Amino acid sequence: MHDILAVNQKYFQKIFGVCENLANFYQFERIDTPILEDSELFSKGIGLATDIVGKQMFNLKTRGGDYLTLRPEGTAPVVRAYVENGMFNLPQPIKLWYFGPFFRYEHPQAGRYRQFWQAGFEVFGEESPVVDAQIVQVFYNVLKELKIKNLIVEINSIGDSQCRPYYKKLLVSYFKGREGALCSDCKRRLKENPLRILDCKEEKCQQVRAQAPQMLDHLCEECRKHFKEVLEFLDEIEMPYHLNPYLVRGLDYYTKTVFEIFEDSDEGKKIGALAGGGRYDNLVKVLGGKSTPACGASGGVERITALMKEKKIKLSEPVLPKVFFAQLGSLAKRKSLKLLEDFRQERILITESFGRDSLKSQLGRANKLETKYVLILGQKEALEGSIIIRDMTNGKQETIKLDKAVREIKKRLKK
Ligand code: HAM
């Protein structure tokens, strides 16, 4: 788990701002769910055979004997909130978004942290494929607004409870005949989660999968029609997508559409998927609600930040103060806070270094900050109720009344 220092905070804030703007435009409402949830929410929601539930959850037992988990993802918690708060009684669709920290016990490496932030968007109560396309569009736009180029959307359909069981059988019988050629993880997956063999990164498994049956050839009529329409919507908005028959995602709740977005360069590939998601029409029911179609995705804030830095994407510079306040002596210092407050109320940015008492070091600081004016309040001025304005561009100084300082600076800054 890592600290988010000032150098990265500005990227986080930029990403948050872009997400918030797009959420407002597409009418998503913000939701925050607790960091801790009942462990069962995730084992039921994400699936016992997934890596997340099997290996990556931070679990704890409370004094009262409850089993809780630091949330590894946001979809199951948002579904719980949807059910618990009776959102199905409101006019549908319900569109929610979130931005917060998530926790997975991973091997820390580039793009993989044990605490990481996600921005997520979820839509409930709408089965039309237009929603699948809109979710892809939202994330594509988030990344585009952040000036990330060469984006590629990988997309697939993994069917539903009508067609997937049959496809799984086909897949198991195909891989069973070639079990010896699979890695040890995939041998286990063959029993527990055969679909995941398709996205194994091991060279030898990728060779075996090349001839494996593909889900797209075995979709039922409804899933086939749905997927065709999703792709038509994406064509209509000229979204650059790539059909990836091996994309299955690491969470069990998906039905029909699944997708991930990558940046198409060596750095982008190293960082991994910037965002991922899909449709999950059964999850609301599995978690105790009424059967409700749903679709969503989330993006990794650290990964997006890493890529923006790698690609040297500039953020707009913060507005810097043009005025520096220097004080000398105890009486001047006593008057300082009040003077700063007067500037704040007029919304004029002013900076100081109260910790330094020598004029030379304070002027040095002002020089470094490249402020246009320095206000100097010495012992004499403090007694007389005056203050010196020094123009740093030409070194000219003028003494004015202390209570005119704000007005005078305002006037000069306007010029
Ligand atoms: P996910 O693919 O597990 O999906 O995570 C989404 C994104 O979070 C990834 O594409 C990646 O950018 C980022 N991410 C995941 N794990 C880490 C990590 N350990 N360190 C840094 N970044 C990471 C989900 O979580 C689903 N809940 C998405 C979703 C929402 N599906 C439907 N609605």
Boltz pocket constraint, residues with backbone or C-beta under 6 A from the ligand:
constraints:
  - pocket:
      binder: B
      contacts: [[A, 72], [A, 73], [A, 74], [A, 75], [A, 104], [A, 106], [A, 111], [A, 112], [A, 113], [A, 114], [A, 115], [A, 116], [A, 117], [A, 118], [A, 120], [A, 121], [A, 122], [A, 250], [A, 251], [A, 273], [A, 274], [A, 275], [A, 276], [A, 277], [A, 278], [A, 295], [A, 296], [A, 297], [A, 298], [A, 299], [A, 300], [A, 301], [A, 302], [A, 303]]
      max_distance: 6.0
